[in-house]
């Protein structure tokens, strides 16, 4: 799996250069610790960092775009809250592996990561549709949305996005990933594809919190049976629990 190793080396180099501690997250933490490799069906590596320590989006773009990645900030929303994705350019398909970088916020002894674009509760489908329509107008990434967005003044799009985002955050709940902050403050090293990487020091308790008591037993139906929805780490909370996200002007 040279493509995974190459990608891990880039991640390690980038975060060390910027003085940022990172750790293996989600399914990558499980597969690395239990099996010593990425799951065969996996399509990306999951990494976690503290939101307060992250390099700027421009630093991500300037570094990784030169290495064969397309950098996607917050799934093309005009703000940054919980995720940066590194997608392999087609020319580098055999050399690199996709990476998801999750941003955690510390508050009152816990680490939180929310999904603003996935509202729960009343009118959740309508709210989700509205915020994606506004995203497509704000950051159009298809010919269709480019044509439509040109019909509306940019200032008007920004005005409506601002107003709706405030409404969305103040009236919605969403699923958070919530962990005791100690898991991500106390890290240890493990060898993963010949690279020394971080994982929560109390790995057993971390994986129980994330995947349940039976994490040591491989379960090929874990995703299909939606057992992941029963994770202790998944909690439904007010979106407004955390501060509003910062806008980021994505250049195209």
FENRANOR-V624022 format. One record per run of one state. SS is the DSSP state (@ for helix, = for strand, . for the rest). FROM is the first residue (numbers start at 1). LEN is the number of residues. If there is no record, write none. Layout:
SS,FROM,LEN
SS,FROM,LEN
This chain:
.,1,1
@,2,16
.,18,5
=,23,2
.,25,1
@,26,10
.,36,8
=,44,7
@,51,3
.,54,3
@,57,8
.,65,4
=,69,5
@,74,3
.,77,2
=,79,2
.,81,2
=,83,6
.,89,1
@,90,3
.,93,5
=,98,10
.,108,2
=,110,11
.,121,3
@,124,15
.,139,4
@,143,7
.,150,4
@,154,18
.,172,1
=,173,8
.,181,1
@,182,4
.,186,1
=,187,6
.,193,2
=,195,6
.,201,2
@,203,9
.,212,15
@,227,4
.,231,3
=,234,5
@,239,3
.,242,4
=,246,2
.,248,5
